[in-house]
Amino acid sequence: MPSQGLALSNRLRYLAWRVRRIDVGSVVERARETAHAHGKWTPAVMVDMLWSAGFRQVGFQDYVDYDFAILNRAERATYMTHPVSNELSQKYDQPAYRGLFQDKVEFDRTFSTFLRRDWMVVGEGNADAVRAFTEEQGTIVTKEPVGQAGTGVHRYHAADITDWDEFHRGLLERGELLIEEVIRQHADLAAVCPGTVNTTRVTAFFDGDKTHILAMAQKFGRGAVSDQMTFGGFYTMLDENGHAVGPGYDSHGHVHVRHPDSGFVIADFQLPMVEQVKEFVDQVARVVPQIQYVGWDIVVTPEGPVLVEGNWGAGVYENKPSVTGIRTGHKPRYREAIGF
């Protein structure tokens, strides 16, 4: 695919936005922790971190998460970073269609064929319908229409609810307007963490003809309603065959050779039905072709992949050298598929 470049104006606007919001204390703390972790001199790490942010489009947390302090220039150049990912989102995800992904109710309506589970919307006067749905399911997940990183996601058990009118009223007041059936995940996923539905993040680019799989990461929860890091979750990168490339890790310095609860060795994980997952991503990528660059959250069930959500601001999941021993990232694959 021919190089199309990324707009310098977008880059400068993003840099200006970051400069206005920089938290100096947070940057100093990140530099101190990184220096301690890798046996470096804190002032040198601080300077390198600021230079990388200003001239190499490396977010401060990217620098920490992907161990830039121990990588050389050539190795760093292979890593995707959040500022670059943001540019791709701004260029290839048309603003008029982003709302279909940001609003979870609109998302469920748009991608209902691929959810493969029951869902409903909470509204005035439908307390009886909410009760019937919840009692039929036994356990439900509710979502606030707009949220990120797992915020606004809740789990309720019908057996715990005694006043259904009050429950319905509470959902409306808290803005938990979307109710979904709980996904039953594949046994290979449940073996790692049965208490959380563990999602696979597949970052993909649809060029109008072909869907390119750019990176795959497997997220694992800790028994909470979400597998996001805000709920104690972590992830490991997967290779092209869906096998974990090493232990799990998060953005808080935690490394998990084994799952803390089940004891499952993370490096032994194999995503089931990986080819079906790739085919499934190709199908969902064509539903809204105006949103080309997406981070899809998929769950493999005993019957096959189902869709949880799509993130038009795809974010970044990458290798962590100090954990996996892999000192290169996925940026060359992004460049080949997208042409920047």
C-alpha positions as CSV (number, residue, x, y, z in Angstrom):
1,M,0.0,0.0,0.0
2,P,1.5,3.4,-0.9
3,S,2.6,5.7,1.8
4,Q,0.0,8.2,2.7
5,G,1.8,10.0,5.5
6,L,0.3,11.4,8.7
7,A,-0.7,15.1,8.9
8,L,1.9,17.3,10.7
9,S,-0.9,19.6,11.8
10,N,-2.6,16.7,13.8
11,R,0.8,15.9,15.4
12,L,1.4,19.5,16.4
13,R,-2.1,19.8,17.9
14,Y,-1.7,16.6,19.8
15,L,1.7,17.7,21.1
16,A,0.3,21.1,22.2
17,W,-2.6,19.3,23.9
18,R,-0.1,17.1,25.8
19,V,2.1,20.1,26.8
20,R,-0.9,22.0,28.3
21,R,-1.9,19.0,30.4
22,I,1.6,17.7,31.4
23,D,1.8,16.6,35.0
24,V,5.4,17.2,35.9
25,G,5.2,15.4,39.2
26,S,3.8,12.3,37.4
27,V,6.6,12.4,34.8
28,V,9.2,12.7,37.5
29,E,7.7,9.7,39.4
30,R,7.6,7.6,36.2
31,A,11.3,8.5,35.5
32,R,12.3,7.6,39.0
33,E,10.5,4.2,38.9
34,T,11.9,3.4,35.5
35,A,15.4,4.3,36.5
36,H,15.1,2.1,39.6
37,A,13.7,-0.8,37.6
38,H,16.5,-0.8,35.0
39,G,19.5,0.5,37.0
40,K,19.6,3.9,35.3
41,W,20.3,7.4,36.5
42,T,17.0,9.2,37.1
43,P,17.9,12.6,35.5
44,A,19.1,10.8,32.3
45,V,15.9,8.9,32.1
46,M,13.9,12.0,32.7
47,V,15.6,13.9,29.8
48,D,15.3,10.8,27.5
49,M,11.6,10.5,28.3
50,L,10.9,14.2,27.6
51,W,13.0,14.1,24.4
52,S,11.2,10.9,23.2
53,A,7.8,12.5,23.9
54,G,8.7,15.7,22.0
55,F,10.6,14.3,19.0
56,R,9.7,10.6,18.7
57,Q,6.0,10.5,19.6
58,V,6.4,8.3,22.6
59,G,3.9,8.8,25.4
60,F,5.3,8.9,28.9
61,Q,3.5,5.7,29.8
62,D,4.6,4.1,26.6
63,Y,8.2,4.8,27.6
64,V,7.6,3.0,30.9
65,D,5.4,0.1,29.7
66,Y,7.6,-0.9,26.8
67,D,10.9,-0.5,28.6
68,F,12.3,2.2,26.3
69,A,15.1,2.8,28.9
70,I,16.8,-0.4,27.8
71,L,16.1,-0.3,24.1
72,N,18.3,1.2,21.4
73,R,17.0,3.6,18.8
74,A,16.4,1.0,16.1
75,E,14.4,-1.2,18.6
76,R,12.4,1.7,19.8
77,A,11.4,2.6,16.2
78,T,9.6,-0.8,15.9
79,Y,7.1,0.1,18.7
80,M,3.7,1.5,18.2
81,T,2.9,4.3,20.6
82,H,-0.3,6.1,21.7
83,P,0.5,9.4,20.0
84,V,1.0,7.6,16.6
85,S,-2.1,5.5,17.2
86,N,-4.1,8.7,17.9
87,E,-3.0,10.1,14.6
88,L,-4.2,7.0,12.8
89,S,-7.5,7.2,14.6
90,Q,-8.0,10.8,13.6
91,K,-7.1,10.2,10.0
92,Y,-8.9,6.9,9.3
93,D,-12.0,7.0,11.6
94,Q,-14.5,9.5,10.2
95,P,-16.0,11.7,12.9
96,A,-19.6,11.3,11.7
97,Y,-19.5,7.6,12.5
98,R,-17.5,7.6,15.7
99,G,-20.7,7.8,17.8
100,L,-21.7,4.4,16.7
101,F,-18.7,3.1,18.6
102,Q,-18.7,5.5,21.5
103,D,-22.3,5.0,22.5
104,K,-22.7,1.4,23.7
105,V,-26.4,1.3,22.9
106,E,-25.9,2.5,19.4
107,F,-23.0,0.0,19.1
108,D,-25.3,-2.9,20.1
109,R,-27.9,-1.8,17.6
110,T,-25.3,-1.5,14.8
111,F,-23.6,-4.8,15.5
112,S,-26.5,-6.8,16.9
113,T,-25.9,-9.7,14.5
114,F,-22.4,-10.2,16.0
115,L,-23.2,-9.9,19.7
116,R,-24.9,-13.3,19.8
117,R,-26.5,-12.6,23.1
118,D,-29.7,-11.0,24.4
119,W,-29.7,-7.3,25.4
120,M,-32.2,-4.6,26.2
121,V,-32.4,-0.8,26.9
122,V,-33.7,0.5,30.2
123,G,-36.3,3.2,29.8
124,E,-39.1,4.9,31.7
125,G,-42.0,2.5,32.4
126,N,-40.3,-0.8,31.6
127,A,-39.5,-2.0,35.1
128,D,-41.5,-5.2,34.4
129,A,-39.4,-5.9,31.3
130,V,-36.2,-5.4,33.2
131,R,-37.3,-7.8,35.9
132,A,-38.4,-10.4,33.3
133,F,-35.0,-10.1,31.5
134,T,-33.0,-10.3,34.7
135,E,-34.9,-13.2,36.2
136,E,-34.6,-15.1,32.9
137,Q,-30.8,-14.6,32.8
138,G,-30.1,-15.0,36.5
139,T,-27.1,-12.7,36.2
140,I,-26.8,-9.6,34.0
141,V,-24.3,-7.0,33.0
142,T,-25.3,-3.3,32.8
143,K,-23.4,-0.6,31.0
144,E,-23.5,3.1,30.9
145,P,-23.7,4.1,27.3
146,V,-20.5,6.2,27.3
147,G,-17.5,4.9,29.3
148,Q,-14.0,3.6,28.8
149,A,-11.4,1.3,30.4
150,G,-14.3,-0.7,31.9
151,T,-15.9,2.2,33.8
152,G,-19.6,2.1,33.9
153,V,-19.9,-1.7,33.7
154,H,-21.7,-3.5,36.5
155,R,-22.9,-7.0,37.3
156,Y,-26.1,-7.9,39.2
157,H,-27.7,-11.2,40.3
158,A,-31.5,-11.6,40.2
159,A,-31.4,-13.4,43.5
160,D,-30.0,-10.3,45.3
161,I,-32.8,-8.0,44.1
162,T,-35.8,-7.6,46.4
163,D,-37.4,-4.4,45.2
164,W,-37.6,-4.4,41.4
165,D,-39.1,-0.9,41.1
166,E,-36.2,0.5,43.1
167,F,-33.7,-1.5,41.1
168,H,-35.2,-0.1,37.8
169,R,-35.2,3.4,39.2
170,G,-31.6,3.1,40.3
171,L,-30.5,2.0,36.8
172,L,-32.1,5.0,35.3
173,E,-30.6,7.4,37.9
174,R,-27.1,6.0,37.5
175,G,-27.4,5.9,33.7
176,E,-27.0,2.2,33.5
177,L,-29.2,2.0,30.4
178,L,-27.9,-1.0,28.6
179,I,-28.5,-4.6,30.0
180,E,-26.8,-7.6,28.4
181,E,-26.7,-11.3,28.9
182,V,-23.5,-12.6,30.5
183,I,-21.2,-14.2,27.9
184,R,-20.4,-17.8,28.4
185,Q,-16.7,-18.1,27.5
186,H,-14.8,-21.0,26.1
187,A,-13.4,-23.5,28.6
188,D,-9.8,-22.6,27.7
189,L,-10.4,-19.0,28.8
190,A,-12.3,-20.0,31.9
191,A,-9.4,-22.2,32.9
192,V,-7.3,-19.0,33.4
193,C,-10.0,-16.9,35.1
194,P,-13.5,-18.3,35.3
195,G,-15.0,-15.3,37.2
196,T,-14.4,-12.7,34.5
197,V,-15.2,-12.8,30.8
198,N,-11.7,-12.6,29.3
199,T,-11.5,-10.6,26.1
200,T,-9.1,-10.7,23.2
201,R,-8.1,-7.3,21.8
202,V,-7.6,-7.5,18.1
203,T,-6.3,-4.3,16.6
204,A,-7.2,-4.2,12.9
205,F,-7.2,-1.9,9.8
206,F,-9.8,-2.2,7.0
207,D,-8.4,-0.7,3.8
208,G,-11.6,-0.9,1.9
209,D,-10.9,-4.3,0.5
210,K,-8.9,-6.3,3.1
211,T,-8.9,-6.4,6.9
212,H,-5.3,-6.4,8.3
213,I,-4.7,-7.9,11.7
214,L,-2.1,-5.6,13.3
215,A,-1.8,-7.0,16.8
216,M,-3.5,-9.4,19.2
217,A,-3.5,-9.2,22.9
218,Q,-5.2,-11.5,25.4
219,K,-6.6,-9.8,28.5
220,F,-7.3,-11.6,31.8
221,G,-9.4,-10.5,34.7
222,R,-9.3,-11.1,38.4
223,G,-12.9,-12.2,39.0
224,A,-14.4,-8.7,38.6
225,V,-17.0,-7.7,36.0
226,S,-14.3,-6.4,33.7
227,D,-10.8,-7.5,32.7
228,Q,-9.5,-4.0,32.4
229,M,-6.5,-2.8,34.4
230,T,-8.8,-0.6,36.5
231,F,-10.3,-3.9,37.8
232,G,-6.9,-5.5,38.4
233,G,-6.7,-7.1,34.9
234,F,-3.6,-7.6,32.8
235,Y,-2.6,-8.8,29.3
236,T,-0.2,-10.8,27.3
237,M,0.6,-10.4,23.6
238,L,-0.4,-13.2,21.2
239,D,1.6,-14.3,18.1
240,E,-0.1,-14.8,14.7
241,N,-1.2,-18.3,15.8
242,G,-2.9,-17.0,19.0
243,H,-0.2,-18.3,21.4
244,A,1.0,-16.2,24.3
245,V,4.5,-14.8,23.8
246,G,5.3,-14.7,27.5
247,P,4.0,-13.8,31.0
248,G,1.3,-11.2,31.6
249,Y,1.8,-7.6,32.7
250,D,0.0,-4.3,33.2
251,S,0.8,-0.6,33.4
252,H,1.3,-0.7,37.2
253,G,4.6,-2.7,37.2
254,H,2.9,-6.1,38.0
255,V,4.2,-9.1,36.1
256,H,2.2,-12.4,36.2
257,V,4.1,-15.6,35.3
258,R,1.0,-17.4,36.6
259,H,-2.5,-16.1,37.0
260,P,-2.7,-15.0,40.6
261,D,-5.9,-16.8,41.3
262,S,-5.9,-19.9,39.1
263,G,-2.2,-20.5,38.9
264,F,-2.4,-20.9,35.1
265,V,1.0,-20.4,33.4
266,I,0.2,-17.4,31.1
267,A,2.9,-18.3,28.6
268,D,1.1,-21.6,28.0
269,F,-2.1,-19.9,26.9
270,Q,-3.4,-20.7,23.4
271,L,-6.4,-18.8,22.1
272,P,-9.0,-21.3,20.8
273,M,-10.5,-20.9,17.4
274,V,-7.9,-18.3,16.4
275,E,-8.7,-18.6,12.6
276,Q,-12.4,-18.2,13.3
277,V,-11.5,-15.1,15.3
278,K,-9.6,-13.6,12.4
279,E,-12.5,-14.3,10.0
280,F,-14.9,-12.8,12.6
281,V,-12.9,-9.6,12.8
282,D,-12.9,-9.3,9.0
283,Q,-16.7,-9.6,9.1
284,V,-17.3,-6.9,11.8
285,A,-14.7,-4.6,10.2
286,R,-17.0,-4.3,7.1
287,V,-20.1,-3.2,9.0
288,V,-19.0,0.4,9.3
289,P,-16.2,0.8,6.7
290,Q,-15.9,4.5,7.5
291,I,-14.2,3.5,10.8
292,Q,-11.1,1.8,9.4
293,Y,-8.8,1.6,12.4
294,V,-10.4,-0.2,15.4
295,G,-9.4,-2.1,18.5
296,W,-12.0,-5.0,18.6
297,D,-12.8,-6.7,21.9
298,I,-13.7,-10.3,21.1
299,V,-14.7,-13.3,23.4
300,V,-14.4,-16.8,22.2
301,T,-17.3,-18.9,23.4
302,P,-17.9,-22.7,22.9
303,E,-19.8,-21.8,19.8
304,G,-17.3,-19.3,18.4
305,P,-16.3,-15.6,18.6
306,V,-18.7,-13.0,19.8
307,L,-18.3,-9.2,19.8
308,V,-18.0,-7.2,23.0
309,E,-17.1,-3.7,21.7
310,G,-15.1,-1.8,19.1
311,N,-12.8,1.0,20.0
312,W,-12.4,3.6,17.3
313,G,-9.6,5.0,19.4
314,A,-7.8,1.7,19.3
315,G,-5.1,2.3,21.9
316,V,-1.9,0.3,22.0
317,Y,-0.9,-3.1,23.3
318,E,2.7,-4.0,22.8
319,N,5.5,-6.3,23.9
320,K,7.3,-5.7,27.2
321,P,11.0,-6.6,26.6
322,S,11.9,-7.1,30.3
323,V,9.1,-9.7,30.6
324,T,9.0,-11.4,27.2
325,G,12.6,-11.0,26.1
326,I,11.2,-9.7,22.8
327,R,12.8,-6.3,22.0
328,T,10.7,-5.4,18.9
329,G,7.2,-4.2,18.5
330,H,4.4,-4.2,15.9
331,K,4.9,-0.9,14.1
332,P,6.4,-2.4,10.9
333,R,3.1,-4.4,10.5
334,Y,1.1,-1.2,11.0
335,R,3.3,0.6,8.4
336,E,2.9,-2.2,5.9
337,A,-0.8,-2.4,6.2
338,I,-1.6,1.3,6.5
339,G,1.2,2.9,4.5
340,F,2.6,5.7,6.7
